[in-house]
Amino acid sequence: MTLVDIIKHFRKALSGKEEDYTVGSIRKAIFYLSIPMILEMLMESLFAVVDIFFVGKLGVNAVATVGLTESVLTIVYSVAIGLSMAATAVVARRIGEKRRKAASEAAFQAICICASLALIIGLIGLYFAKDLLTLMGGEPELVASGYRYTQVIFAGNISVMLLFLINGVFRGAGNAVIAMRSLWLANGINIILDPLLIFGIGIFPELGLEGAAWATTIGRSIGVLYQFSVLLKGKAIISFHWEVLRFKLKTVRNILKIALGGMGQFLIESASWIVLMRIVSISGSVALAGFTIAIRLIIFALLPAMGFSNASATLVGQNLGAGQPDRAEQSAWKAAHYTAIFLGTCGLVFFLGGNSIISWFNDNPEVIQVGGNGLGIICLGYVFFAYGMVMSQSLNGAGDTRTPTLINICVLWLFQLPLAYALSHYFELGANGVFIAIAIGHSVHAVVSGWIFNKGRWKLVEV
């Protein structure tokens, strides 16, 4: 393939043109779906790094506050991702069956469920922000200086949840370009507002850490408004006309059935991250800051890789809907191989330049040491991360959210967490022990997920 051909296919992938991914080349299908999804996740990871870059200028406590808040917020994200997962599976299956109206109806029900849950979560976070930070091990000084950040983030969580969910709808429909554009818009505004609101540049007030929260909320709210503008115009694959804007109990039950498994799956994973953060926090704010920066950088590479796994979920769902389970299986394995190549390259960069990369975000030698060690250790398992991500997401795309949930319970809770605590405290490895446990745990997760996927029972799941 020549450079001209590659550019032509790249432009086609970003054109937003509707494609039938149940026929033709699987390699091209993965390419056309994954390119906008990778760019979508790349912007998300870029935001995470830029955000912590600016917050890092406010000191160790500010970084630690973000780390503690996001550990609790992962529970909120789990609800959004669980619903998004269900929406992707149901919408993809309906599109594969050539039932666009049913796909749009499912999307509307999912949005109603998501908005209702977000309002409840927002109220809880708004009133119990200080308690949440204290519960996570935050020192009194940290809680006093950072609780407003936590309040704003939780109060505005509806924008985050809807952004996740509606992008899941667009991805399930195969319209990954719309999902990419909405996240680029949201996070682009977020990145611009971050320094303006944190440091009070020009006409903007100096809000410190709270400014980072407002930047996130404003940016993502604008992204959600863009999503709704696309849905209401009626020109996309998923569109909201009057006939689909009605409550359908059967569809709600179907979505919740899949979503509960997805929520449980990610709640388990999120809870494991919270416990890992709690284990590290025992070593103090410096270790916690180093851990937070390292994990942000790990996510920086993992999120673009999620583009391949999200593409796999869409292809699995649509091809099952079209009655082509073998094509669905081939799509998943090809996507996993491409992800492994991508993450293997990222891992090599982290292994060779971990300390230097951490120093860009904080100049404290102890923070650099902790974060650099973390990058060097975790990246050793990056290739395994690839197969675990894609196989789990492929099962989710088939509507089988129960199996990945059980895998997470066994591997992350019953194996990884005890290992992290033992290495960190009994073997006195501190944060390094937690990093080692993460690398080993996710490698085991990949082996188990691949083995179960290969058995093929997911091909029989009804959605």
GIWOJO-V530066 format. One record per residue. N is the residue number from 1. RES is the residue in one small letter. PHI is phi in whole degrees, 0 to 359 (* if undefined). OMEGA is omega in whole degrees, -180 to 180 (NA if undefined). Layout:
<<N,RES,PHI,OMEGA> <N,RES,PHI,OMEGA>>
This chain:
<<1,m,*,-178> <2,t,279,178> <3,l,298,179> <4,v,297,179> <5,d,296,-180> <6,i,298,179> <7,i,297,180> <8,k,297,179> <9,h,293,179> <10,f,296,180> <11,r,295,179> <12,k,294,180> <13,a,297,-177> <14,l,263,-177> <15,s,282,-177> <16,g,81,180> <17,k,291,-179> <18,e,292,180> <19,e,230,172> <20,d,261,-175> <21,y,271,178> <22,t,263,178> <23,v,224,176> <24,g,84,-176> <25,s,291,177> <26,i,292,-179> <27,r,300,178> <28,k,292,179> <29,a,299,178> <30,i,298,-179> <31,f,297,-176> <32,y,295,179> <33,l,278,-172> <34,s,284,-179> <35,i,302,177> <36,p,296,179> <37,m,290,177> <38,i,295,179> <39,l,295,177> <40,e,298,-179> <41,m,288,177> <42,l,296,177> <43,m,294,178> <44,e,298,180> <45,s,289,177> <46,l,297,178> <47,f,300,-178> <48,a,301,-179> <49,v,287,180> <50,v,297,-180> <51,d,300,-179> <52,i,289,176> <53,f,297,-180> <54,f,289,179> <55,v,296,180> <56,g,300,179> <57,k,289,-179> <58,l,271,177> <59,g,116,-177> <60,v,297,-178> <61,n,298,179> <62,a,295,178> <63,v,297,-180> <64,a,296,178> <65,t,298,177> <66,v,299,-180> <67,g,299,-180> <68,l,293,-180> <69,t,297,-178> <70,e,289,175> <71,s,296,177> <72,v,288,-179> <73,l,295,178> <74,t,299,175> <75,i,293,177> <76,v,297,179> <77,y,299,180> <78,s,296,177> <79,v,296,-180> <80,a,296,-179> <81,i,291,177> <82,g,299,177> <83,l,294,179> <84,s,298,179> <85,m,299,179> <86,a,295,180> <87,a,298,179> <88,t,299,-178> <89,a,296,-177> <90,v,291,-179> <91,v,297,180> <92,a,299,-180> <93,r,295,180> <94,r,294,178> <95,i,294,177> <96,g,299,179> <97,e,276,-179> <98,k,66,-179> <99,r,243,-174> <100,r,292,-180> <101,k,298,179> <102,a,297,178> <103,a,295,179> <104,s,294,177> <105,e,298,179> <106,a,297,179> <107,a,298,-179> <108,f,296,179> <109,q,298,-179> <110,a,296,180> <111,i,295,179> <112,c,297,179> <113,i,297,-177> <114,c,298,-178> <115,a,297,-180> <116,s,296,180> <117,l,294,-179> <118,a,297,180> <119,l,296,179> <120,i,294,-180> <121,i,297,-180> <122,g,299,180> <123,l,294,179> <124,i,297,-179> <125,g,294,-179> <126,l,296,-175> <127,y,270,-176> <128,f,240,-178> <129,a,302,-179> <130,k,298,-179> <131,d,296,-180> <132,l,295,179> <133,l,294,178> <134,t,295,180> <135,l,300,-179> <136,m,279,177> <137,g,99,179> <138,g,292,178> <139,e,287,-177> <140,p,309,-180> <141,e,296,179> <142,l,296,-179> <143,v,298,-178> <144,a,297,-176> <145,s,271,-172> <146,g,242,-173> <147,y,294,179> <148,r,294,175> <149,y,302,-179> <150,t,297,179> <151,q,300,-178> <152,v,295,-180> <153,i,299,-179> <154,f,290,-179> <155,a,299,-179> <156,g,262,-175> <157,n,295,-180> <158,i,298,179> <159,s,292,178> <160,v,293,-177> <161,m,295,180> <162,l,292,178> <163,l,299,177> <164,f,300,-173> <165,l,297,-175> <166,i,293,174> <167,n,296,175> <168,g,297,177> <169,v,297,-179> <170,f,297,179> <171,r,295,179> <172,g,300,179> <173,a,282,-178> <174,g,87,-180> <175,n,262,-175> <176,a,290,-178> <177,v,294,178> <178,i,297,178> <179,a,299,179> <180,m,297,-177> <181,r,298,-178> <182,s,294,-180> <183,l,286,176> <184,w,296,178> <185,l,296,-177> <186,a,298,-176> <187,n,282,175> <188,g,297,177> <189,i,296,179> <190,n,302,-178> <191,i,296,179> <192,i,293,-177> <193,l,286,-177> <194,d,309,-178> <195,p,294,-179> <196,l,297,-176> <197,l,273,179> <198,i,287,-173> <199,f,257,178> <200,g,70,-179> <201,i,276,178> <202,g,64,-177> <203,i,278,-175> <204,f,276,179> <205,p,286,177> <206,e,275,-175> <207,l,255,180> <208,g,64,-178> <209,l,299,179> <210,e,300,179> <211,g,298,178> <212,a,296,179> <213,a,292,179> <214,w,294,178> <215,a,298,179> <216,t,297,-177> <217,t,296,-180> <218,i,294,-178> <219,g,300,-176> <220,r,286,175> <221,s,296,178> <222,i,295,176> <223,g,299,178> <224,v,293,177> <225,l,299,177> <226,y,296,179> <227,q,302,-180> <228,f,294,178> <229,s,297,178> <230,v,290,-179> <231,l,296,-175> <232,l,276,178> <233,k,291,177> <234,g,82,-178> <235,k,256,-178> <236,a,275,179> <237,i,302,175> <238,i,260,-177> <239,s,222,-180> <240,f,257,171> <241,h,259,-176> <242,w,303,-175> <243,e,289,179> <244,v,259,-178> <245,l,272,179> <246,r,214,-177> <247,f,286,178> <248,k,232,-173> <249,l,300,-179> <250,k,297,179> <251,t,292,178> <252,v,299,179> <253,r,298,-180> <254,n,297,179> <255,i,295,-179> <256,l,296,179> <257,k,300,179> <258,i,285,-176> <259,a,295,-179> <260,l,298,175> <261,g,295,178> <262,g,294,178> <263,m,298,179> <264,g,300,180> <265,q,301,-177> <266,f,279,173> <267,l,296,177> <268,i,296,179> <269,e,294,180> <270,s,295,180> <271,a,299,179> <272,s,293,177> <273,w,293,178> <274,i,297,180> <275,v,295,178> <276,l,298,177> <277,m,298,180> <278,r,294,178> <279,i,298,-180> <280,v,293,-176> <281,s,298,178> <282,i,298,-179> <283,s,278,176> <284,g,109,-175> <285,s,293,-179> <286,v,295,178> <287,a,297,-180> <288,l,295,179> <289,a,295,178> <290,g,298,178> <291,f,297,-178> <292,t,298,-180> <293,i,295,-180> <294,a,298,-179> <295,i,294,176> <296,r,301,-179> <297,l,289,175> <298,i,299,179> <299,i,295,178> <300,f,306,178> <301,a,273,-176> <302,l,290,-177> <303,l,296,175> <304,p,300,178> <305,a,296,176> <306,m,298,177> <307,g,301,178> <308,f,293,-178> <309,s,290,176> <310,n,293,176> <311,a,298,179> <312,s,297,179> <313,a,300,179> <314,t,296,-179> <315,l,294,178> <316,v,297,-179> <317,g,297,-177> <318,q,293,-179> <319,n,287,173> <320,l,293,177> <321,g,298,-180> <322,a,273,179> <323,g,75,-179> <324,q,234,-177> <325,p,297,-180> <326,d,293,178> <327,r,294,177> <328,a,298,-180> <329,e,294,178> <330,q,299,180> <331,s,298,-178> <332,a,296,-178> <333,w,292,177> <334,k,296,179> <335,a,298,179> <336,a,295,179> <337,h,297,179> <338,y,296,179> <339,t,295,180> <340,a,297,178> <341,i,296,-179> <342,f,297,-177> <343,l,290,176> <344,g,298,178> <345,t,294,179> <346,c,298,-179> <347,g,298,179> <348,l,296,178> <349,v,297,180> <350,f,296,-178> <351,f,295,-176> <352,l,279,-174> <353,g,230,-176> <354,g,305,-177> <355,n,298,-179> <356,s,297,-179> <357,i,294,180> <358,i,298,-177> <359,s,296,177> <360,w,293,-172> <361,f,255,179> <362,n,201,-176> <363,d,263,177> <364,n,289,-177> <365,p,303,-180> <366,e,290,177> <367,v,297,179> <368,i,298,-179> <369,q,296,-180> <370,v,297,-178> <371,g,295,179> <372,g,297,177> <373,n,299,-179> <374,g,298,179> <375,l,298,-178> <376,g,295,-178> <377,i,281,-174> <378,i,295,-176> <379,c,295,178> <380,l,295,179> <381,g,254,-174> <382,y,298,-180> <383,v,297,177> <384,f,294,177> <385,f,307,-176> <386,a,301,-177> <387,y,290,177> <388,g,297,180> <389,m,299,-173> <390,v,290,-179> <391,m,295,179> <392,s,296,-178> <393,q,291,177> <394,s,292,175> <395,l,298,178> <396,n,297,179> <397,g,297,177> <398,a,280,-178> <399,g,93,178> <400,d,266,179> <401,t,273,-178> <402,r,290,-177> <403,t,298,176> <404,p,300,177> <405,t,296,179> <406,l,295,177> <407,i,297,180> <408,n,297,179> <409,i,300,-175> <410,c,291,-174> <411,v,277,-174> <412,l,280,-178> <413,w,275,-173> <414,l,279,-179> <415,f,244,-172> <416,q,293,-177> <417,l,296,176> <418,p,300,178> <419,l,295,180> <420,a,298,-179> <421,y,294,-179> <422,a,295,-179> <423,l,293,-177> <424,s,288,-172> <425,h,250,-179> <426,y,291,178> <427,f,265,174> <428,e,55,178> <429,l,266,178> <430,g,60,-179> <431,a,298,179> <432,n,300,179> <433,g,297,178> <434,v,293,179> <435,f,298,179> <436,i,297,-180> <437,a,297,178> <438,i,297,-179> <439,a,297,-180> <440,i,291,-177> <441,g,300,-179> <442,h,285,174> <443,s,290,176> <444,v,297,179> <445,h,303,-179> <446,a,294,-179> <447,v,297,-179> <448,v,294,-179> <449,s,298,180> <450,g,296,-180> <451,w,296,-179> <452,i,292,178> <453,f,300,-177> <454,n,293,179> <455,k,288,170> <456,g,82,-179> <457,r,293,180> <458,w,298,-179> <459,k,292,-176> <460,l,261,-177> <461,v,291,177> <462,e,264,178> <463,v,237,NA>>
